Amino acid sequence: MKRISAIALLSLASLLTAGSAMAADRAQATIPFAFNVGDMVLPAGDYTISDAGWRPSGVIEIRTADAKHAVLATAFNDDKKPVNAGELVFNKYGDKYFLSEVLCPAGGMNVKLTTSKLEKRARINEAAVPTTTQVLVAAK
């Protein structure tokens, strides 16, 4: 009986530890504008960005706080260091924003998203404009 209790307690402790470790691998941000990830447009709002859970991953999940919108995106490690505690980097072409990087060391994420076909087309269409801009949004 003591052995079963010890195993159950050990299993519970490992599940709690895994849950807290998974919670650390995410970033949260309020994004004040609609933006693109891949070919999907996501509305302005509160977002959680996390590792999709596959190891080695290379895939992140971007989900609204109300879970009405979610998308998976391919990403790879980024050596760039955030200026602030954490930030999301968006490329802006005309009136369209594209999520480019998630730099949040506190959340255990420092990744760059792959460029989508839609963003490549927007970049070509805006080639006549002398500069493109990047927009930073704070992440926790």
C-alpha positions as CSV (number, residue, x, y, z in Angstrom):
1,M,0.0,0.0,0.0
2,K,2.8,2.4,0.9
3,R,4.5,1.6,-2.4
4,I,1.4,2.4,-4.4
5,S,1.0,5.7,-2.5
6,A,4.6,6.6,-3.2
7,I,4.3,5.9,-6.9
8,A,1.0,7.9,-7.0
9,L,2.7,10.8,-5.2
10,L,5.7,10.6,-7.5
11,S,3.5,10.6,-10.6
12,L,1.5,13.6,-9.4
13,A,4.7,15.5,-8.6
14,S,6.1,14.8,-12.1
15,L,2.9,15.9,-13.7
16,L,2.9,19.2,-11.8
17,T,6.5,19.8,-12.7
18,A,5.8,19.1,-16.4
19,G,2.8,21.5,-16.3
20,S,4.9,24.3,-14.8
21,A,7.7,23.7,-17.3
22,M,5.2,23.8,-20.2
23,A,3.7,27.0,-18.8
24,A,7.1,28.6,-18.9
25,D,7.5,28.0,-22.6
26,R,5.1,30.7,-23.7
27,A,4.8,34.4,-24.3
28,Q,1.7,36.6,-23.9
29,A,0.9,39.9,-25.6
30,T,-1.9,42.3,-26.5
31,I,-1.7,43.0,-30.2
32,P,-3.5,46.2,-31.1
33,F,-3.9,45.4,-34.8
34,A,-4.9,42.6,-37.1
35,F,-1.9,40.6,-38.4
36,N,-1.0,37.7,-40.6
37,V,0.7,34.5,-39.7
38,G,1.3,32.4,-42.8
39,D,-1.8,32.8,-45.0
40,M,-4.2,33.4,-42.0
41,V,-5.3,36.8,-40.7
42,L,-5.7,37.1,-37.0
43,P,-7.7,39.9,-35.3
44,A,-6.3,42.3,-32.7
45,G,-6.5,41.0,-29.2
46,D,-4.8,39.1,-26.4
47,Y,-2.6,36.2,-27.5
48,T,-0.6,33.4,-26.1
49,I,2.3,32.1,-28.1
50,S,3.7,28.7,-27.1
51,D,5.8,25.8,-28.3
52,A,3.4,23.4,-30.1
53,G,4.7,20.6,-27.8
54,W,6.5,18.4,-30.3
55,R,10.2,17.8,-29.6
56,P,12.3,19.0,-31.4
57,S,9.5,21.4,-32.2
58,G,10.1,24.0,-34.9
59,V,6.4,24.7,-34.6
60,I,4.7,27.3,-32.4
61,E,1.1,27.8,-31.6
62,I,-0.5,31.3,-31.7
63,R,-3.8,31.4,-29.9
64,T,-6.3,34.1,-28.8
65,A,-7.1,34.3,-25.1
66,D,-10.7,33.2,-25.8
67,A,-9.4,30.3,-28.0
68,K,-11.6,31.4,-30.9
69,H,-8.6,31.8,-33.2
70,A,-5.4,29.7,-33.4
71,V,-2.7,28.9,-35.9
72,L,0.4,26.8,-36.0
73,A,3.5,28.3,-37.6
74,T,6.9,27.0,-38.5
75,A,9.7,28.7,-36.6
76,F,13.4,28.3,-36.0
77,N,15.8,29.4,-33.2
78,D,16.8,33.1,-33.4
79,D,20.1,34.4,-31.9
80,K,18.7,38.0,-31.8
81,K,18.4,39.5,-28.4
82,P,15.3,41.5,-27.5
83,V,15.8,45.1,-26.6
84,N,13.2,44.9,-23.8
85,A,12.2,42.0,-21.6
86,G,10.3,40.5,-24.5
87,E,8.9,41.5,-27.8
88,L,7.0,40.4,-30.9
89,V,8.5,41.7,-34.2
90,F,6.1,42.5,-37.0
91,N,7.0,43.4,-40.6
92,K,4.7,46.0,-42.1
93,Y,3.9,46.3,-45.8
94,G,1.3,48.9,-46.6
95,D,-1.5,48.3,-44.1
96,K,-0.6,44.6,-43.5
97,Y,1.3,43.3,-40.5
98,F,3.2,40.0,-40.6
99,L,4.5,38.3,-37.4
100,S,8.2,37.8,-38.0
101,E,9.9,37.0,-34.6
102,V,9.0,36.1,-31.0
103,L,11.7,37.3,-28.7
104,C,10.8,36.4,-25.2
105,P,13.6,34.9,-23.1
106,A,11.4,34.9,-19.9
107,G,9.0,32.6,-21.8
108,G,11.8,30.5,-23.1
109,M,11.1,31.5,-26.7
110,N,13.5,33.2,-29.1
111,V,12.3,32.2,-32.6
112,K,11.9,33.6,-36.1
113,L,9.0,32.5,-38.2
114,T,9.4,31.4,-41.8
115,T,8.3,34.0,-44.4
116,S,5.0,33.0,-46.0
117,K,4.1,33.3,-49.7
118,L,1.6,36.1,-48.8
119,E,4.3,38.1,-47.1
120,K,6.7,37.6,-50.0
121,R,4.0,38.9,-52.4
122,A,3.3,41.9,-50.1
123,R,7.1,42.6,-50.0
124,I,7.2,42.6,-53.8
125,N,4.1,44.8,-54.1
126,E,5.7,47.3,-51.8
127,A,9.1,47.2,-53.5
128,A,8.5,50.7,-54.8
129,V,8.3,52.0,-51.2
130,P,11.8,53.0,-50.1
131,T,11.6,51.4,-46.7
132,T,9.7,48.7,-44.9
133,T,9.0,49.1,-41.2
134,Q,9.1,46.8,-38.3
135,V,6.7,47.2,-35.4
136,L,7.5,45.9,-31.9
137,V,4.8,44.8,-29.4
138,A,5.8,44.0,-25.8
139,A,5.4,40.4,-24.7
140,K,5.3,39.0,-21.1
